[in-house]
Amino acid sequence: VIDLNSECNFFAGSRTDGLQHSQSALSGTLPHFLQEPDDAYIIKSNPIKLRCRAQPALQIFFKCNGEWVHQNQHTAMEHADQGTGLKIREVMINVSRQQVEDFHGPEDYWCLCVAWSHLGTSKSRKATVRIAYLRKNFEQEPQGKEVPIKSMIVLHCRPPEGVPAAEVEWLKNEEPISSLEDDNIDTRASHNLIISLARLSDSGNYTCLASNIVAKRRSATATVIVFVDGGWSEWSQWAECSTECERHRSRDCSAPEPKHGGQLCDGAALDTENCTGGLCTQTGIEGNNDVALYSGLAVGLVTMVLLIAAFMLYRRNQSEYGVDVIDSSALTGGFQSFSFKTARQGNPLLMNSSIQPDLTVSRTYTSPICFPDSMDKELISEPSLFDPLPDLKVKVQSSFMVSLGVSDRAEYHVKSPPQTFPRGLVPDRSAVETLDRKEKSLLIPQGLNPSCTSRPLLRTDGVFGHAGGRLVVPNTGVSLLVPHSAIAEDTTWELHMIISQEDTGPQSEDDSEVLLSPSVTYGPPGLDLSCPISMTIAHCADVSAADWSIRLKRQTQDSGWEEVMTVDEESVSCYCQLESQCCHLLVNRPGRYALVGEALTQAAGKRLKVAAFGSMEPDAVSYSLRVYCVDDTPHAFQEVVSLERGQGGRLLEEPKTLLFRRSSFSLQVSIQDVPQFLWSIKPFTTCQEFTFSQVWCSNQTPLQCAFSLERFSPAANQLSCKISVRQVKGHEQILQVYTTVTENEKDTVPFFTQSDCTITSQTGSRAFKIPPSIRQRICATFDTANAKGKDWQLLAQKLNIERNLCYFAQQASPSAVILNLWEAQHQEKGDLDSLARALEEISKVHCKSSASSCSNEDLDSDYT
């Protein structure tokens, strides 16, 4: 019996054979490692292998992070050394990415080998296992510069953070640079590129290339220009004395010539002096000068007389008509021309002819809810923008401004304020009243002062009858679908929807829950419907993984909140279809609803919308750059738009989405790459920070930080910089700013929201995608189970509505409620192809499973 070390107790049950290992015992040595485990890096999700080989050895086992690795996870091989005959044992294990991520200790994940022989044990070195990565953004990128010849050039580069540390290589005009081939270049000093003596050939585009075993990253290209200032050559010999008693000499700016933007020579290239010492007298010159003077005066006098005569003739011809004819091309800024005639005394355009309104307004929107019927769109006018033009045809060309609506191209006729009518509509009084009511409900929330900048109520109303319809709060991602026949015949209801954001919300007081959507109220309270309505609410939760417990809550009569349902659970009182950016609810009771969420893991995240705005300060020197971080819902971003409209701000870059994790780390906003020779920023203000709780519990409230920049010269009208918004140890978004700074704020076009998607309600068949006749046939086919096995459950399955089917079973017409939910899901695209494909699949499944033949006539009769 072999008495091994106390650690051998871990391997009780392993076989030992004295005869098999007698040679090892006779050797009289402890195990000697021929191969020890090496440090390794896990690339992406590929596991790594750790190997150990020792002789002589009875057993070899791995110990990782102080714990033995199970015997079943070892792969062992054994063979005899041909020279000594001793047994050599080799063992291998796999380490996965999940094992490394799940380890939380004071040091990196590590493993070592323990080998046994008859005389004792030996331990190998510790091998660390780390997850390899390389971040995208450089900590410092090289900056372009212009330097004089023979000066030193230093281009700084700090590669992105990575494991293992990135290696840096420099490229010039996309070709690698080697310090071994050129003694004048050194690339070994802390990743920087140093050129000792700049030469003209060193001009070019330099790029810092960082790489490790995971990826390669390229920095921004830095342009280096080596210039040569010009120098004068020697003076030439004096020329012979001229008839004017002067002699000349010259020199050239060629020693050296200015190159690559170098300065020209300072001074005169021609030198003149009197060659007679003042004894030479010039005759006839004064007489010639007098003749030239009198000739010029005569020509000027004749020209003046002709101009006065022409002007008087023009005035006499115009006075016969008593009007002013104005060229409209000077007013429309390149848009479709117009002309008109008015009395001279009452023409405001002549009085302010130098002040021309800017009509080059660009708008683009990506709103999730917008009615596509262009004949029903009513334009909200901008009186300050179109005054004082009486009758213009304005073309609005889209470019990204607000991610709140969809409008590829719109063309409108704008009449004189205050009333505006869409093209093709008769401007009767009822239309004017309807438009005015919508303008008030959209631009100025009800019950509030228009100048108030607090968080207002947004309200929209609509009258609905038996035909049903759709009610929308524009630019907020909130809508309501009233099904056909939900309201009794010969009955109408005035429905309303209200979005409110108060300081107190439905989330719990212990901050375990966060508000994921705006709180939405629909009513009136006594609304009597025969089937549930469908309400769509946008949310900001990242639902790509099961990291949230999302609940629907409703406000009670005592202003408290009660839980209606948990989204992932079954319920017969309410139905919730959760999608990536919105939630579709089927509810019966009017009231105020909101979505709240409780993070189940640290990986739970919510989406933030990040946007940058800018405007010039009144002193025409300072420029204010404002960065907003707000929950990624259209309504929350609408608050940012409202704030910036009041400040005359401009959107500087397309808003981007940032994923903010429940990791307790803060959010940092920093400004980088500000041109130091054009703009200055106060020290210690380039990086600002929001605490985790400010961001996580923002309750749809915009978070703002501002950077104040000052330009050194009024001629500096271009601003380029980079804004980094990142969660510490989390995701990052970069906003690249390129803008032209306008000194005169009157010439700028303030940022404003969409005004071509303002219809708040549609009634009747126009509000639905499925024609009523087809809807009736589908309901009649699937509401009742039949021998063919086709019922509403099969319809729900093919439309990807497979959970909480007990809710539909309680309805009078399950198929109708399923179709209502489909209508809510497809209100943007209005594409009936998905429904047609589902019905076609049901037909094919029935044909395959039915014992009897399935004819085309049967299919047509069921699914036409």
Buried (B, 14 or more C-beta within 10 A) or exposed (E): EEEBEEEBEEBEEEEBEEEEBEBBBEBEBBBBBBEBBEBBBBBEEEBBEBBBBBBBBBBBBBBBBEEEBEEEEBEEEEEEEEEEEBBBBBBBBEBBBEBBEEBEEEEBBBBBBBBBBBBEBBEBEBBBBBBBBBBEBBEBBBBEEEBEBEEEBEBBBBBBEBBBEBEBBBBBEEEEBEBEEEEBBBBEEEBBBBBEEBEEEBBBEBBBBBBBEBBEBEBEBBEBBBBBBBBBBEEEEEEEBEEEBBBBEEBBBEEEBBBEEBEEBEEEEEBBEEBEEEEBEEEEEEEEEEEEEEEEEEEEEEEEEEEEEEEEEEEEEEEEEEBBEBEBEEBBEEBEEBEEEBEEEEBEBEEEEEEBBEBEBEBBBBBBBBBEEEEEBBBBBBEEBBEEBBEBBBBBEBEBBBBBBBBEEBEBBBBBBEEBBBEEEEEEEEBBEEBEEBBEBBBBBEEEEEEEEEBBBBBBBBEBBBBBBBBBBBBBBBBBBBBBBBBEEEEEBEBBBBBBBEEEBBBEEEEEBBBBBBBBBBBEEEBEBEBBBBBBBBBBBBBEEEBBBBBBBBBEEEEEBEEBBBBBEEBEEBBBBBEEBBBBBBBEBBBBBBBBBBBEEEEBBBBBBBBBBBBBEEEBBEBBBBBBBBBBBBBBBBBBBBBBBEBBBBBBBBBBBBBBBBBEBBBBBBBBBBBEEBBBBEEEBEEBEBEBEBBBBBBBBBBBBEBEBBBEEEEBBEBEBBBBBBBEEBBBBBBEBEBEBBEEEEEBBBBBBBBBBBBBBBBBBEBBBBEEEBBEBBBEBBBEEEEBEBBBBBBBBBBEBEBBBEBBEEBEBBBBBBBBBBBBBBBEEEEBEBBEEBBEEBBEBBBEEEEEEBEEEBBEEBBE
